[in-house]
């Protein structure tokens, strides 16, 4: 929802739709590990996600 309809981006939230799955997975893993800490909301979103869930979320966003 934060990233807008169909993950097209909204205000300060970047476009996810059409991004490479590998790129999105790397970003999500960065939030989870704390190496990418500039978005506290994302850290909270991915904190308890499994690797499989991160991959599924990335695949979904990329396919929009």
Secondary structure as the mmCIF struct_conf table of DSSP 4:
data_model
#
loop_
_struct_conf.conf_type_id
_struct_conf.id
_struct_conf.beg_label_comp_id
_struct_conf.beg_label_asym_id
_struct_conf.beg_label_seq_id
_struct_conf.end_label_comp_id
_struct_conf.end_label_asym_id
_struct_conf.end_label_seq_id
TURN_TY1_P TURN_TY1_P1 UNK A 2 UNK A 3
HELX_RH_3T_P HELX_RH_3T_P1 UNK A 5 UNK A 7
STRN STRN1 UNK A 10 UNK A 10
TURN_TY1_P TURN_TY1_P2 UNK A 11 UNK A 12
STRN STRN2 UNK A 13 UNK A 13
HELX_LH_PP_P HELX_LH_PP_P1 UNK A 14 UNK A 15
TURN_TY1_P TURN_TY1_P3 UNK A 17 UNK A 18
HELX_RH_AL_P HELX_RH_AL_P1 UNK A 21 UNK A 33
TURN_TY1_P TURN_TY1_P4 UNK A 34 UNK A 34
BEND BEND1 UNK A 35 UNK A 36
BEND BEND2 UNK A 38 UNK A 38
HELX_RH_AL_P HELX_RH_AL_P2 UNK A 40 UNK A 46
TURN_TY1_P TURN_TY1_P5 UNK A 47 UNK A 48
HELX_RH_AL_P HELX_RH_AL_P3 UNK A 51 UNK A 63
#
